[in-house]
Amino acid sequence: MSAAIRLKKFGTKKRPYYRIVVMDKRSARNGKTIEELGFYHPIDAEEQQISFDADKMRSWVQNGAIVSDTVRSILNRKNFSL
């Protein structure tokens, strides 16, 4: 099983929010997760909210998890490098 760090979509039409999760890379977008690492709210009154556990993120990447391009760009906004 190869793991991927990617987004899982929640919310309603035109009001999405996402959780940053670790999943089997072959599973569906809203399938079963292995672990939740954080969240991302793209629509907010003031600014976008991004929160994640940096230690868990580094641990998963060191164990071979693949980071999706979208999650990588979100992490770059917070000046977090893997």
C-alpha positions as CSV (number, residue, x, y, z in Angstrom):
1,M,0.0,0.0,0.0
2,S,1.4,3.4,-0.9
3,A,0.1,6.3,1.1
4,A,-0.7,9.8,-0.2
5,I,-1.2,13.1,1.6
6,R,-4.0,14.8,-0.1
7,L,-7.3,16.7,0.5
8,K,-10.6,15.3,1.5
9,K,-13.6,17.5,0.6
10,F,-16.4,18.5,3.0
11,G,-18.9,21.3,3.1
12,T,-21.7,22.3,0.7
13,K,-22.0,23.6,-2.8
14,K,-20.0,26.8,-3.1
15,R,-18.8,26.6,0.6
16,P,-16.2,23.8,0.5
17,Y,-13.6,23.1,3.2
18,Y,-11.0,20.4,3.1
19,R,-9.1,18.1,5.5
20,I,-5.5,17.3,4.9
21,V,-5.4,13.5,5.3
22,V,-3.2,10.4,4.7
23,M,-5.0,7.9,2.4
24,D,-4.2,4.9,0.2
25,K,-3.5,6.6,-3.1
26,R,-5.8,4.2,-4.9
27,S,-8.9,5.1,-2.8
28,A,-11.6,7.5,-3.7
29,R,-11.3,11.2,-2.7
30,N,-13.8,10.8,0.1
31,G,-12.9,7.3,1.0
32,K,-11.4,5.9,4.2
33,T,-8.6,7.8,5.7
34,I,-5.5,6.5,7.6
35,E,-4.9,9.7,9.6
36,E,-6.0,13.3,9.6
37,L,-3.2,15.9,9.6
38,G,-5.0,19.2,9.4
39,F,-7.6,21.3,7.6
40,Y,-7.9,24.0,4.9
41,H,-10.7,26.5,4.6
42,P,-10.4,28.3,1.3
43,I,-13.5,30.5,1.8
44,D,-13.3,32.6,4.9
45,A,-14.4,36.1,5.8
46,E,-10.9,37.4,6.5
47,E,-8.4,35.1,4.9
48,Q,-7.8,31.4,4.1
49,Q,-7.4,29.2,7.2
50,I,-4.7,26.6,7.0
51,S,-3.7,24.4,10.0
52,F,-1.8,21.1,10.2
53,D,0.4,19.0,12.4
54,A,4.0,19.6,11.1
55,D,5.6,16.7,13.0
56,K,3.1,14.2,11.7
57,M,3.4,15.5,8.2
58,R,7.2,15.1,8.3
59,S,6.9,11.6,9.8
60,W,4.6,10.5,7.0
61,V,6.8,11.9,4.3
62,Q,9.9,10.2,5.8
63,N,8.0,6.9,5.7
64,G,7.3,7.3,2.0
65,A,4.0,9.1,1.7
66,I,3.5,11.0,-1.5
67,V,2.3,14.7,-1.2
68,S,-0.2,15.8,-3.8
69,D,0.6,19.0,-5.8
70,T,-2.3,20.9,-4.2
71,V,-1.3,20.0,-0.6
72,R,2.3,21.0,-1.5
73,S,1.2,24.4,-2.7
74,I,-0.9,24.9,0.4
75,L,2.1,24.0,2.6
76,N,4.3,26.5,0.6
77,R,1.8,29.3,1.5
78,K,2.7,28.6,5.2
79,N,6.4,28.5,4.4
80,F,6.6,24.8,5.3
81,S,9.1,22.8,3.4
82,L,9.3,19.0,3.4
